Amino acid sequence: MKIPSLVAVLLSALLFAGPVSARPANVTDPDAPRSLPASGPVSVSWSDPAQFTELRYSHNRWEAQRGDWVVKLAEHLRKGTEKVLPAGQRVEFNITDIKRAGDYEPWHGTSGQDVRIVRDIYPPRMTFTFVRYGSDGQVIDRGERKLVDMGFLSRGGNGLDSDPLRHEKRMLDSWIRRELNDQRRLGMR
């Protein structure tokens, strides 16, 4: 293919592809989803992220609302729950609040105001409600959970984990292991 025809193909693809949004993802966008698409035995929805502690009390609201971190945490919660959920059971989650580990410290000046500083005084927190149904469709557990991982920085890691949500995901994994995977708690030996 000649260079001029390659340019023509690329230009026509761009022209006929429809509008392209160059703006980054924003969790408070009114068109952003408020639940994961229905799939499997675990459903996850969430309240308006603009009301989450992460945004309401952030020292840099503009940077805090960037990205799709709510969806990623909801997907992690779904995936982890599906791994331990006995066949036939299902769970419905509704996330009502999130505060990610770390915060922005604008007093560091313009060179550091957009950097999330992770210190032990900024632990990850999450609040959600859930309803767990047995294979017969009856409610076997329900409630509200307020998770906080005060020791998140002392948890072992390989030091190579660069996932910006690693502290929140580890907190969710711990809750799933502790509460959802404990069959004795539900009388299912």
ABEGO torsion letter per residue (X at the ends): XBAAAAAAAAAAAAAAAEBBBABBBBAABAABBABBBBBEABBBBBBBAAABAAAAABABAAAAABEAAAAAAAAAAAAAAAAABBBGBBBBBBBABBBBBEBBBAAAEAAAAABBBBBAABBBBBBBBBBBBBAAGBBABBEBBBBBBAAAAABBBAGABABAAAAAAAAAAAAAAAAAABAAAAGBX
